[in-house]
Amino acid sequence: MKKLLLLLLVTGTAFADVSPDRQTTLRNMLKQDCGACHGLTLKGGMGPALLPEALAGKPDELLVSTILNGRKGTAMPPWQPFIGTEEASWLLGLLRNPETKPN
């Protein structure tokens, strides 16, 4: 329950802070840039799957940090030069929601 509340607070704030034009850009980045490694359907490829069930149980803070800072020793680059914390949280909210189509 506590995690759900935190997720709602994070994604609710993130959705409010990301303009519709930027949301379109982020969706395109997710499909093209993230999809290049995680698969165009986000079911996995060189990188792991990014579907809601694959992200379940992983803390938001860890996933946002991974998006922003990348993962040393892997092909996951840091995206912080291109997106901010609110945008990374927005992407995570999109990925965690089974009812949204990220791409």
Buried (B, 14 or more C-beta within 10 A) or exposed (E): EEEEEEBEEBBEBBBEBBEEEBBEBBBEBBBEEBBEBBBEBBEBBEBBBBBBEBBEEEEBEEBBBBBBBBEEEEEBEBBBEEBBBBBBBBBBBBBBEEEEEBE
